[in-house]
């Protein structure tokens, strides 16, 4: 019987985030899409995720912000997670530079309104090898436009202040799979490798020529990686 995999998107992303990966090969899992609620705190968002999931242990995957939320859910409800997949995320506090950038963004939107994600920001999320990939750039821009400034404000305000979850995660014995692009400027890969070496239940995979938008930039390889793990843990 095919396993169900519950998918949490990242900031200003929705279920369209997963379509390139899902269409790239035959899936070894059944996808179920989760949403990030409009709650005002990470704790409350985690409680809303709990309401979307069945009570039994699930296979939970989160991308970027969704990765942090998946980790927070696993720490809060470890008995409800069978396998944890974390994509392009460090489940710890954001660096000061990112916190300051988010604060500037919130202040700008409050004063001037939201005019959509800048092209420079999109390109910063991608490996240079994907800068000319109009399909990826267009999808990121479309998801952002459809969700809009109000959602962006809510997500930034609710999720910027984060705590380090690594110690609590390391105490959990469920299998934890992390993957990240080597050109992801939002993830401290060296730190992630150090944590990986200390946690016998964690496995880290690095994707070459890939930035932060790993499921879009390497949809085929990502799909193969995920299928293999789903079959392994069936």
PyMOL commands that set and color helices and strands:
alter all, ss='L'
color gray80, all
select helices_A, chain A and resi 15-22+42-52+65-76+78-80+96-112+119-125+128-130+134-159+166-170+189-198+214-217+219-232
alter helices_A, ss='H'
color red, helices_A
select strands_A, chain A and resi 3-8+29-34+58-63+81-87+175-181+202-207
alter strands_A, ss='S'
color yellow, strands_A
deselect
rebuild
show_as cartoon
